[in-house]
């Protein structure tokens, strides 16, 4: 009788461990999705910074040209 109780308890422990592993798997998948989304955000920010840099360089070059033009006259 006590062996049967021991086996039942062992089965419950194993089932609990299995459920824990499944939950950990879902957690890891969620963390992976978060990291992928963070990577996308960082890429978007990088592209935004590149665009801003191009705008600033264009703006600087336009003003440098006009400034030199005014100095020449």
C-alpha positions in Angstrom: 0.0 0.0 0.0 2.7 2.5 0.9 4.6 1.6 -2.4 1.4 2.5 -4.3 1.2 5.9 -2.5 4.8 6.5 -3.2 4.3 5.8 -6.9 1.3 8.1 -7.0 3.2 10.9 -5.4 6.1 10.3 -7.8 3.7 10.6 -10.7 2.3 13.8 -9.4 5.8 15.2 -9.0 6.7 14.2 -12.6 3.5 15.7 -13.9 4.3 18.9 -12.0 7.8 19.0 -13.4 6.4 18.5 -16.9 4.0 21.4 -16.5 6.8 23.5 -15.2 8.9 22.7 -18.2 6.1 23.6 -20.5 5.6 26.9 -18.8 9.3 27.6 -19.0 9.1 26.8 -22.7 6.3 29.4 -23.2 8.3 31.9 -21.1 11.3 31.4 -23.4 9.2 31.8 -26.5 7.8 35.0 -25.0 11.2 36.3 -24.2 12.4 35.5 -27.7 9.5 37.5 -29.1 10.3 40.4 -26.8 14.0 40.3 -28.0 12.9 40.2 -31.7 10.6 43.2 -31.1 13.4 45.1 -29.3 15.7 44.3 -32.2 13.1 45.8 -34.6 12.8 48.9 -32.5 16.6 49.3 -32.5 16.8 48.9 -36.2 14.0 51.5 -36.7 15.8 53.9 -34.4 19.0 53.4 -36.3 17.2 54.1 -39.6 15.7 57.2 -38.0 19.1 58.4 -36.9 20.5 57.8 -40.4 17.7 59.8 -41.9 18.1 62.6 -39.4 21.8 62.7 -40.1 21.2 63.0 -43.9 18.7 65.8 -43.3 21.2 67.6 -41.1 24.1 67.1 -43.5 21.9 68.4 -46.4 20.8 71.4 -44.3 24.4 72.1 -43.3 25.6 71.9 -46.9 22.9 74.2 -48.1 23.7 76.8 -45.5 27.4 76.5 -46.0 26.9 77.1 -49.7 24.8 80.2 -49.2 27.1 81.4 -46.5 30.1 81.1 -48.8 28.1 82.7 -51.6 27.3 85.7 -49.3 31.0 86.0 -48.3 32.1 86.1 -51.9 29.9 89.1 -52.7 
